[in-house]
């Protein structure tokens, strides 16, 4: 089983943001991160997962994938809410357009291809790989803020 940890965050919301993932597998970890000048926390959380799955897709893993996220927005969105959004023409229960539809659509495509298991982890609770992702995210935000 390939374990992937993801995180995203912003300094302000919206504001400068960062995303990161760590793919833990036999033979060593793969880490990547990036940022955007003006974004939201939720967009960065989704981007982190999408980037991790895109990386895994290019490697065509034969084994299963487990995505660990500290974002209930991501975990519940992809496992529960997205089916309803698709049925209602990408509208929320309140009738508003779903935010981040572009990212949700891409995540749905990748999730359908790779069929990862989704695991929510409590953020800032001492999980080493979650904490390492958080540090990468903060580093990306710092780069943007220090320009």
Secondary structure in CASP SS format (residue, H / E / C, confidence):
PFRMAT SS
TARGET T0000
AUTHOR 0000-0000-0000
METHOD secondary structure of the structure
MODEL  1
X C 1.00
X E 1.00
X E 1.00
X E 1.00
X E 1.00
X E 1.00
X E 1.00
X E 1.00
X E 1.00
X E 1.00
X E 1.00
X E 1.00
X C 1.00
X C 1.00
X E 1.00
X E 1.00
X E 1.00
X E 1.00
X E 1.00
X E 1.00
X E 1.00
X E 1.00
X E 1.00
X E 1.00
X E 1.00
X C 1.00
X C 1.00
X E 1.00
X E 1.00
X E 1.00
X E 1.00
X E 1.00
X E 1.00
X E 1.00
X E 1.00
X E 1.00
X E 1.00
X E 1.00
X E 1.00
X C 1.00
X H 1.00
X H 1.00
X H 1.00
X H 1.00
X H 1.00
X H 1.00
X H 1.00
X H 1.00
X H 1.00
X H 1.00
X H 1.00
X H 1.00
X H 1.00
X H 1.00
X H 1.00
X H 1.00
X H 1.00
X H 1.00
X H 1.00
X C 1.00
X C 1.00
X C 1.00
X C 1.00
X C 1.00
X E 1.00
X E 1.00
X E 1.00
X E 1.00
X E 1.00
X C 1.00
X C 1.00
X H 1.00
X H 1.00
X H 1.00
X H 1.00
X H 1.00
X H 1.00
X H 1.00
X H 1.00
X H 1.00
X H 1.00
X H 1.00
X H 1.00
X H 1.00
X H 1.00
X H 1.00
X H 1.00
X C 1.00
X C 1.00
X C 1.00
X E 1.00
X C 1.00
X C 1.00
X C 1.00
X C 1.00
X C 1.00
X E 1.00
X C 1.00
X C 1.00
X C 1.00
X H 1.00
X H 1.00
X H 1.00
X H 1.00
X H 1.00
X H 1.00
X H 1.00
X H 1.00
X H 1.00
X H 1.00
X H 1.00
X H 1.00
X H 1.00
X H 1.00
X C 1.00
X C 1.00
X E 1.00
X E 1.00
X E 1.00
X E 1.00
X C 1.00
X C 1.00
X C 1.00
X C 1.00
X C 1.00
X C 1.00
X C 1.00
X H 1.00
X H 1.00
X H 1.00
X H 1.00
X H 1.00
X H 1.00
X H 1.00
X H 1.00
X H 1.00
X H 1.00
X H 1.00
X H 1.00
X H 1.00
X H 1.00
X H 1.00
X H 1.00
X H 1.00
X H 1.00
X C 1.00
X C 1.00
END
